[in-house]
Structures are given as structure tokens and as C-alpha cells.
């Protein structure tokens, strides 16, 4: 899930926040003796019993954010590529390789990988449309991203992360009213979600509805204070768990900056009126 920002008045500050988040995504795994030993053991096991399924299992374990000691994006990619060598059509394999390419900032490769997964299994793997929406959003293909998110949401209509990411690409496309509508829809299911509240605040700000923007930003500021590492990792599956606290801090700073911008706009309105 991406950090939300628009191409409007929040563009420069949010761009900096996005850079921080992407930087966090591509941080490498921890070089500990235990992790190295585990990787060596798994490679030995794979050489002894080579199969695409075993390689996929190992790769999945290394890309699981909830398993901090196992998380290793390079090891995950190694095993997924081994699986691809044996069976490039294995379900979810190209999906996972696309996620890794995205985390590394290689959006072109990510798009090729996810397009292959969709060509093979698109009808039975709607979450691949979610991944493609995220990739296209970062490539600046906003209309295409909206289509992908909407296709995924049709299969999972109350998924707050998908609704938030759809609102994100709508903000990028400067479709502010639609972004406001989608974020409000998400808030009808999850009224205390800091991501949705922050997104809605930005949309209302861009619509010059500063009072509603302030209310959403104020609620976001309150909600983010109780955000847990577990909730962060659930929201960003596949991300390096070691960066969770930094990511949470980045979200807090983004909300505070948005709050400040809205307060200035409200003050300016008072002066003008």
C-alpha cells in the first residue's frame, strides 16, 4: 500500500514522504549468522529435493513480514527464481516475483511479471489486479490503476487498504471528489483508520472544504497514536519488518504536515472572510 499524496497543494511534501517509504521498502535483509545459516540449510535441502513447490514455500517464508527472523527479500527472490526455472506457470509465482520487483523499485519488471500472472490466473486470482493497480499507480498510469483497483474491489468490497489505494490513485489523477467519495466509503466500514482519514483529509483539502479536512486530519492524528507494529505489517505485507517503526513515524509526520497545511488554510479563510 502506498503513502497517499496528490499532485495538488500537498505534492512536494508528500513526494518526500513517498521517497522515504520507498527507501524503507528496498532496505535489505539483516546479515546475521542465523539467517545465513538458515539460507544455507534451505539451499542444501532444495538441492537434495528440487521442486518448484519447495522453492516456492521457502520463498514465501522469506517474504512474510510476520516472520521477522526469516524475512529476507534476496533469499525470497532466489527461491522464487529457482521455482520459475522448474515451473514458470506455478500459481502465484509471477505474482510474488512482481511484488519483489515492486519493492525493489523496478516497476517495469513488476508489470511484466504481474501481467503474466493475470494472463495465466487472472479470473481466479483477483488480488493480482490489486498488485497491478499499485504498480501502475507508481508508473503514473492512473486511469489504468483505477480500473485494476475497481476490479479487485468488486471481489472484496470492504477491503480498506484497496479502497485507500484506489483513493490514492484518484488523488494522483486530481479526481478529488471521487477520492473523497471512496475514502468516505472506506471510513463507513473503518471509521478510525488513520490511512483512510488522512486520505480523506487530503481530498477535502483539495476540494477547499477545509473544515471537513481538519476534522478528518484531527481524527487521523488521534488514530495513528494507537497504531501497532502488527497493524502496520498487516497493512504492508511483504515489507521489511525492521522498517515498520520508521514507516509508522513517516505516516505520523505526514499526518502532522497535512494538519498544519489545513490549519493555515482555515486561518487564511478567516482572514479573507
Sine and cosine of phi, psi and omega as CSV:
sin_phi,cos_phi,sin_psi,cos_psi,sin_omega,cos_omega
0.00,0.00,0.67,-0.75,-0.12,-0.99
-1.00,-0.09,0.40,-0.91,0.16,-0.99
-0.93,0.37,0.71,-0.70,-0.09,-1.00
-0.99,0.13,0.71,-0.71,0.15,-0.99
-0.36,-0.93,0.36,-0.93,0.00,-1.00
-0.92,-0.40,0.12,-0.99,0.07,-1.00
-1.00,-0.04,0.10,0.99,-0.01,-1.00
-1.00,0.02,-0.72,-0.69,-0.16,-0.99
-0.96,0.29,-0.27,0.96,0.03,-1.00
-1.00,-0.07,0.10,0.99,-0.20,-0.98
-0.84,0.54,-0.79,0.61,-0.13,-0.99
-0.92,0.39,-0.70,0.72,0.00,-1.00
-0.91,0.41,-0.66,0.75,-0.03,-1.00
-0.95,0.31,-0.53,0.85,0.04,-1.00
-0.87,0.50,-0.64,0.77,0.04,-1.00
-0.90,0.44,-0.64,0.77,0.02,-1.00
-0.90,0.43,-0.65,0.76,0.02,-1.00
-0.90,0.45,-0.65,0.76,0.03,-1.00
-0.86,0.52,-0.67,0.74,0.01,-1.00
-0.89,0.45,-0.70,0.72,-0.03,-1.00
-0.90,0.44,-0.71,0.71,0.01,-1.00
-0.90,0.44,-0.62,0.79,0.05,-1.00
-0.87,0.50,-0.63,0.77,0.02,-1.00
-0.91,0.40,-0.59,0.80,-0.05,-1.00
-0.89,0.45,-0.59,0.81,-0.14,-0.99
-1.00,-0.08,0.07,1.00,0.08,-1.00
-0.88,0.48,0.65,-0.76,-0.08,-1.00
-0.97,0.25,0.10,-1.00,0.02,-1.00
-0.97,0.26,0.18,-0.98,-0.07,-1.00
-1.00,0.08,0.78,-0.63,-0.02,-1.00
-1.00,0.06,0.98,0.20,0.04,-1.00
-0.95,-0.31,0.46,-0.89,0.02,-1.00
-0.85,0.53,-0.61,0.80,-0.03,-1.00
-0.90,0.43,-0.68,0.74,0.01,-1.00
-0.91,0.41,-0.66,0.75,0.02,-1.00
-0.88,0.47,-0.65,0.76,0.01,-1.00
-0.90,0.43,-0.68,0.74,0.01,-1.00
-0.88,0.47,-0.71,0.70,0.00,-1.00
-0.87,0.49,-0.68,0.73,0.02,-1.00
-0.89,0.46,-0.68,0.74,0.02,-1.00
-0.88,0.47,-0.71,0.71,-0.03,-1.00
-0.91,0.42,-0.63,0.77,0.05,-1.00
-0.90,0.43,-0.62,0.79,0.04,-1.00
-0.91,0.42,-0.67,0.74,0.03,-1.00
-0.90,0.44,-0.63,0.78,0.00,-1.00
-0.93,0.37,-0.63,0.77,0.04,-1.00
-0.90,0.44,-0.58,0.81,0.00,-1.00
-0.97,0.25,-0.52,0.85,-0.04,-1.00
-0.70,-0.72,0.92,0.39,-0.09,-1.00
-0.93,0.36,0.81,-0.59,0.11,-0.99
-0.37,-0.93,0.51,-0.86,0.03,-1.00
-0.89,0.46,-0.58,0.81,-0.04,-1.00
-0.92,0.39,-0.67,0.75,0.02,-1.00
-0.92,0.40,-0.68,0.73,0.03,-1.00
-0.88,0.47,-0.64,0.77,0.02,-1.00
-0.91,0.42,-0.63,0.77,0.03,-1.00
-0.88,0.48,-0.74,0.68,0.01,-1.00
-0.89,0.45,-0.69,0.73,0.00,-1.00
-0.87,0.50,-0.66,0.75,-0.01,-1.00
-0.90,0.43,-0.63,0.78,0.01,-1.00
-0.90,0.43,-0.60,0.80,-0.02,-1.00
-0.98,0.22,-0.24,0.97,0.01,-1.00
-0.97,-0.25,0.17,0.99,-0.04,-1.00
-1.00,-0.01,0.93,-0.37,-0.06,-1.00
-0.90,0.43,-0.40,0.91,-0.03,-1.00
-0.98,0.22,-0.20,0.98,0.02,-1.00
-0.94,-0.33,0.98,0.18,-0.14,-0.99
-0.84,0.54,-0.66,0.75,-0.06,-1.00
-0.95,0.31,-0.35,0.94,0.00,-1.00
-1.00,-0.10,-0.34,0.94,-0.13,-0.99
-0.88,0.48,0.80,-0.60,-0.01,-1.00
-0.27,-0.96,0.98,-0.20,-0.11,-0.99
-0.91,0.41,-0.54,0.84,0.02,-1.00
-0.94,0.34,-0.65,0.76,0.05,-1.00
-0.91,0.42,-0.64,0.76,0.02,-1.00
-0.87,0.50,-0.73,0.69,0.00,-1.00
-0.90,0.44,-0.64,0.76,0.03,-1.00
-0.83,0.56,-0.76,0.66,-0.07,-1.00
-0.96,0.28,-0.58,0.82,0.05,-1.00
-0.90,0.43,-0.60,0.80,0.05,-1.00
-0.93,0.36,-0.58,0.82,0.11,-0.99
-0.89,0.46,-0.67,0.74,0.03,-1.00
-0.89,0.45,-0.65,0.76,-0.01,-1.00
-0.90,0.44,-0.56,0.83,0.03,-1.00
-0.89,0.45,-0.58,0.81,-0.03,-1.00
-1.00,0.04,-0.55,0.83,-0.02,-1.00
-0.36,-0.93,1.00,-0.02,-0.10,-1.00
-0.95,0.31,-0.17,0.99,-0.01,-1.00
-0.98,-0.22,0.24,0.97,0.00,-1.00
-0.87,0.48,0.75,-0.66,-0.01,-1.00
-0.82,0.58,0.70,-0.72,0.02,-1.00
0.95,0.32,-0.05,1.00,-0.02,-1.00
-0.91,0.41,-0.79,0.62,0.01,-1.00
-0.92,0.38,-0.48,0.88,0.11,-0.99
-0.86,0.51,-0.75,0.66,-0.02,-1.00
-0.93,0.36,-0.62,0.78,0.06,-1.00
-0.91,0.42,-0.56,0.83,0.06,-1.00
-0.91,0.41,-0.66,0.75,0.02,-1.00
-0.88,0.47,-0.67,0.74,0.00,-1.00
-0.91,0.42,-0.70,0.72,0.03,-1.00
-0.87,0.49,-0.63,0.78,0.04,-1.00
-0.90,0.44,-0.72,0.70,0.00,-1.00
-0.87,0.49,-0.49,0.87,0.03,-1.00
-1.00,0.07,-0.04,1.00,0.02,-1.00
0.99,0.12,0.19,0.98,0.02,-1.00
-1.00,-0.10,0.99,0.17,-0.13,-0.99
-0.95,0.32,-0.48,0.88,0.03,-1.00
-0.91,0.42,-0.75,0.66,0.03,-1.00
-0.90,0.44,-0.64,0.77,0.02,-1.00
-0.85,0.52,-0.67,0.74,-0.02,-1.00
-0.92,0.39,-0.66,0.75,0.04,-1.00
-0.87,0.49,-0.71,0.71,-0.03,-1.00
-0.90,0.44,-0.73,0.68,-0.07,-1.00
-0.95,0.31,-0.51,0.86,0.08,-1.00
-0.90,0.44,-0.61,0.79,0.04,-1.00
-0.91,0.41,-0.69,0.73,0.01,-1.00
-0.87,0.49,-0.68,0.73,0.00,-1.00
-0.92,0.40,-0.62,0.78,0.04,-1.00
-0.88,0.48,-0.58,0.81,-0.03,-1.00
-0.99,0.12,-0.68,0.73,-0.20,-0.98
-0.68,-0.73,0.34,0.94,-0.10,-0.99
-0.82,0.58,-0.61,0.79,-0.06,-1.00
-0.93,0.36,-0.40,0.92,-0.06,-1.00
-0.91,-0.42,0.03,1.00,0.03,-1.00
-0.77,-0.64,0.95,0.32,-0.04,-1.00
-0.88,0.48,-0.42,0.91,-0.01,-1.00
-0.92,0.38,-0.27,0.96,0.09,-1.00
-0.93,0.37,-0.48,0.88,0.09,-1.00
-0.93,0.37,-0.56,0.83,0.08,-1.00
-0.87,0.49,-0.75,0.66,-0.01,-1.00
-0.88,0.48,-0.66,0.75,0.00,-1.00
-0.92,0.39,-0.57,0.82,0.07,-1.00
-0.87,0.49,-0.67,0.74,0.02,-1.00
-0.91,0.42,-0.70,0.71,0.01,-1.00
-0.88,0.48,-0.74,0.67,-0.01,-1.00
-0.90,0.43,-0.57,0.82,0.06,-1.00
-0.87,0.50,-0.70,0.72,0.01,-1.00
-0.96,0.30,-0.35,0.94,0.08,-1.00
-0.99,0.10,-0.07,1.00,-0.02,-1.00
0.99,0.13,0.22,0.98,-0.01,-1.00
-1.00,-0.09,0.95,0.31,-0.22,-0.97
-0.93,0.36,-0.68,0.74,-0.01,-1.00
-0.89,0.45,-0.66,0.75,0.03,-1.00
-0.91,0.41,-0.61,0.80,0.03,-1.00
-0.90,0.44,-0.67,0.74,0.03,-1.00
-0.85,0.53,-0.70,0.71,0.00,-1.00
-0.87,0.50,-0.68,0.74,-0.01,-1.00
-0.92,0.40,-0.71,0.71,0.02,-1.00
-0.88,0.47,-0.68,0.73,-0.01,-1.00
-0.90,0.43,-0.57,0.82,0.03,-1.00
-0.92,0.38,-0.65,0.76,0.04,-1.00
-0.92,0.40,-0.72,0.69,-0.07,-1.00
-0.89,0.46,-0.47,0.88,0.07,-1.00
-0.86,0.51,-0.47,0.89,0.01,-1.00
-1.00,-0.06,-0.23,0.97,-0.08,-1.00
-0.50,-0.87,0.94,0.33,-0.23,-0.97
-0.93,0.38,-0.28,0.96,-0.01,-1.00
-0.95,-0.32,0.29,0.96,0.00,-1.00
-0.96,0.27,0.95,-0.32,-0.12,-0.99
-0.91,0.42,-0.58,0.81,-0.03,-1.00
-0.91,0.41,-0.67,0.74,0.01,-1.00
-0.92,0.40,-0.66,0.75,0.04,-1.00
-0.90,0.44,-0.64,0.77,0.02,-1.00
-0.91,0.41,-0.67,0.74,0.00,-1.00
-0.94,0.35,-0.56,0.83,0.10,-0.99
-0.89,0.46,-0.70,0.71,0.04,-1.00
-0.88,0.48,-0.58,0.81,0.02,-1.00
-0.86,0.51,-0.76,0.66,-0.03,-1.00
-0.94,0.34,-0.48,0.88,0.08,-1.00
-0.92,0.38,-0.62,0.79,0.10,-1.00
-0.89,0.46,-0.70,0.72,0.02,-1.00
-0.87,0.50,-0.57,0.82,0.00,-1.00
-0.99,0.11,0.04,1.00,-0.01,-1.00
0.88,0.48,0.52,0.85,0.11,-0.99
-0.99,-0.15,0.95,0.31,-0.22,-0.97
-0.94,0.35,-0.62,0.79,0.00,-1.00
-0.90,0.43,-0.67,0.74,0.02,-1.00
-0.91,0.41,-0.63,0.78,0.05,-1.00
-0.88,0.47,-0.65,0.76,0.05,-1.00
-0.89,0.45,-0.69,0.72,-0.01,-1.00
-0.89,0.46,-0.69,0.72,-0.05,-1.00
-0.94,0.35,-0.67,0.74,0.01,-1.00
-0.91,0.41,-0.59,0.80,0.06,-1.00
-0.91,0.41,-0.59,0.81,0.06,-1.00
-0.88,0.48,-0.70,0.71,0.04,-1.00
-0.88,0.47,-0.65,0.76,-0.02,-1.00
-0.93,0.36,-0.37,0.93,0.06,-1.00
-0.92,0.39,-0.43,0.90,0.07,-1.00
-1.00,-0.07,-0.58,0.81,-0.10,-1.00
-0.73,-0.69,0.98,0.22,-0.15,-0.99
-0.92,0.40,-0.30,0.95,-0.04,-1.00
-0.94,-0.35,0.37,0.93,-0.03,-1.00
-0.99,0.16,0.88,-0.47,-0.10,-1.00
-0.91,0.42,-0.54,0.84,0.01,-1.00
-0.91,0.41,-0.75,0.66,-0.01,-1.00
-0.90,0.43,-0.63,0.78,0.02,-1.00
-0.90,0.44,-0.67,0.75,0.02,-1.00
-0.91,0.41,-0.67,0.75,0.03,-1.00
-0.89,0.46,-0.69,0.72,0.01,-1.00
-0.90,0.43,-0.61,0.79,0.04,-1.00
-0.87,0.49,-0.68,0.73,0.01,-1.00
-0.90,0.43,-0.70,0.71,-0.01,-1.00
-0.88,0.48,-0.70,0.72,0.01,-1.00
-0.91,0.42,-0.60,0.80,0.05,-1.00
-0.87,0.49,-0.73,0.69,-0.02,-1.00
-0.91,0.40,-0.40,0.92,0.05,-1.00
-1.00,0.02,0.08,1.00,-0.01,-1.00
0.91,0.42,0.36,0.93,0.09,-1.00
-0.99,-0.12,0.97,0.26,-0.19,-0.98
-0.93,0.37,-0.53,0.85,0.00,-1.00
-0.92,0.40,-0.72,0.70,0.05,-1.00
-0.92,0.40,-0.60,0.80,0.04,-1.00
-0.87,0.49,-0.68,0.73,0.00,-1.00
-0.90,0.45,-0.67,0.74,-0.01,-1.00
-0.89,0.46,-0.69,0.73,0.03,-1.00
-0.92,0.40,-0.66,0.75,0.00,-1.00
-0.91,0.42,-0.64,0.77,0.02,-1.00
-0.89,0.46,-0.68,0.74,0.03,-1.00
-0.92,0.39,-0.61,0.79,0.04,-1.00
-0.89,0.45,-0.66,0.75,0.00,-1.00
-0.89,0.46,-0.61,0.79,0.05,-1.00
-0.94,0.33,-0.71,0.70,-0.09,-1.00
-0.91,0.41,-0.60,0.80,-0.08,-1.00
-0.94,0.35,-0.34,0.94,-0.02,-1.00
-0.92,0.39,-0.44,0.90,-0.02,-1.00
-0.98,-0.22,0.12,0.99,0.01,-1.00
-0.91,0.42,0.73,-0.69,-0.02,-1.00
-0.97,-0.25,0.32,-0.95,0.06,-1.00
-0.87,0.50,-0.66,0.75,0.01,-1.00
-0.86,0.51,-0.69,0.73,0.01,-1.00
-0.91,0.42,-0.62,0.79,0.02,-1.00
-0.90,0.44,-0.72,0.70,-0.03,-1.00
-0.93,0.38,-0.52,0.86,0.08,-1.00
-0.92,0.40,-0.60,0.80,0.00,-1.00
-0.96,0.28,-0.47,0.88,-0.04,-1.00
-0.83,-0.55,0.91,0.41,-0.01,-1.00
-0.90,0.44,0.68,-0.73,-0.01,-1.00
1.00,-0.09,-0.24,0.97,0.01,-1.00
-0.98,0.20,0.45,-0.89,0.03,-1.00
-0.87,0.49,0.89,-0.45,-0.03,-1.00
-0.88,0.48,-0.37,0.93,0.01,-1.00
-0.92,0.38,-0.31,0.95,-0.03,-1.00
-0.99,-0.13,0.06,1.00,-0.10,-0.99
-0.85,0.53,-0.75,0.66,-0.06,-1.00
-0.91,0.41,-0.59,0.81,0.06,-1.00
-0.91,0.42,-0.65,0.76,0.03,-1.00
-0.90,0.43,-0.65,0.76,0.05,-1.00
-0.89,0.46,-0.64,0.77,0.02,-1.00
-0.91,0.41,-0.62,0.78,0.03,-1.00
-0.89,0.46,-0.66,0.75,0.05,-1.00
-0.89,0.46,-0.69,0.73,0.02,-1.00
-0.87,0.50,-0.70,0.72,0.00,-1.00
-0.90,0.43,-0.66,0.75,0.02,-1.00
-0.87,0.49,-0.69,0.72,0.02,-1.00
-0.90,0.45,-0.68,0.74,0.01,-1.00
-0.89,0.46,-0.67,0.75,0.02,-1.00
-0.90,0.43,-0.67,0.74,0.04,-1.00
-0.89,0.46,-0.67,0.74,0.02,-1.00
-0.85,0.52,-0.69,0.73,-0.01,-1.00
-0.89,0.45,-0.69,0.72,0.01,-1.00
-0.89,0.46,-0.64,0.77,0.00,-1.00
-0.93,0.38,-0.65,0.76,0.03,-1.00
-0.88,0.48,-0.65,0.76,0.05,-1.00
-0.90,0.43,-0.64,0.77,0.02,-1.00
-0.91,0.41,-0.65,0.76,0.04,-1.00
-0.89,0.45,-0.69,0.73,0.01,-1.00
-0.89,0.45,-0.65,0.76,0.02,-1.00
-0.90,0.43,-0.61,0.79,0.04,-1.00
-0.89,0.46,-0.67,0.75,0.00,-1.00
-0.89,0.46,-0.69,0.73,0.00,-1.00
-0.90,0.44,-0.70,0.72,-0.06,-1.00
-0.93,0.36,-0.49,0.87,-0.04,-1.00
-0.99,-0.11,0.00,0.00,0.00,0.00
